[in-house]
Amino acid sequence: MQPMHLTGLSQAELSDFVASLGEPEYRARQIFSAIQDRRLTSFDAMTDIPKDLRATLVERTGLSTFKLESRYVSIDGTRRYLFKTHDNFPVETVFIPEERRDTICFSSQSGCPLQCTFCLTAQLGLLRNLTAGEIVEQIIFVLNDAYGEGVQTPRGTNLVGMGAGEPFLNFENLMKAIRIINAPAGLHIFPNRITISTAGIVPRIRELATITDRPRLAISLAAPNDELRDELMPINKKWPIEELMSACKEFERSLRPAERFTFEYVMLRGVNDSDSHARQLASLLNRHRLRAKINLIPHNPAEPLPYQPSSTERVESFRKILESKRLHAFVRRPRGRDILAACGQLAARSEIGESPVGLQRSRSIVASHDVAHPRNAS
Ligand code: SF4
């Protein structure tokens, strides 16, 4: 049996556990703060906890359940981490360093049950939902790798739920993880710095709107009409665009004063990137008068996906049409393409350029046993 995973416990749950050991309440606060605020990864380092309690924790609980399989570093500094869960399922997390603030892209599921045709993760199918502890653990690992254990998370660090999986199909565990992260002695990444991206699970968009201290919302749209969206994102057959827009309209009422939500639009050459598609998209969004911005994402090609990215000129022409219709549109710069870390490329590949039979290992891979001085690696 797996030991109790303390990383996934809220402070209240830790209090119950600590009480069951006959320990005072303040020990729960100390342990929670050691795991989340200080991100300590061993009980030995928790020197403010008495030795005999630490020994009990070692015996009955655990802080980490993942094994790091590989750590890849892109020429642009992006890092991709491939973990294996205790029961051997892959989990991927991406760290994107930026000049002003860094971003961590985490996964909510191992694999994904949705069948978006432009995404490699879809090819894995759903392997399983991640627990709240597994969601938090991957973020703690990346923060420690980037900044060092015990060093407080830099102000403004962004967290995006855009890795493998459809977060809203693992809603309960996702929200529990976010509550742990947001707790006063948590990871110091606050709701306005957390964005969750969905393929359009309409009931959960409505539910999210009712939650205080909710994260921001992004919606992967990929097409301006049902016919094309049915093809690219089959979830659209269940919740077509008009239903999605009506949920967005409801969600809009929960937006904070300066907040907008985001539509992600992957740009696939010759498929959804014409001027006519841009005009349809503008008319759709203007008809619903949503406080939204649009992120245009040039497709990140990966074998065996059948698509190519739109050219820079095409993306720019598309963006200009949206701007001319008074919409805020931005082009997202691809990051980590060379290590299969970019949007739509996460498929638990342990070899860069891996085909079904496997190809040569990239020089930019840093194997798990090489992670002694992560800051120097990129
Ligand atoms: S784009 Fe997101 S929702 Fe669609 S298959 Fe990929 S991981 Fe799943």
Boltz pocket constraint, residues with backbone or C-beta under 6 A from the ligand:
constraints:
  - pocket:
      binder: B
      contacts: [[A, 111], [A, 112], [A, 113], [A, 114], [A, 115], [A, 116], [A, 119], [A, 120], [A, 121], [A, 122], [A, 163], [A, 164], [A, 165], [A, 166], [A, 199], [A, 220], [A, 344]]
      max_distance: 6.0
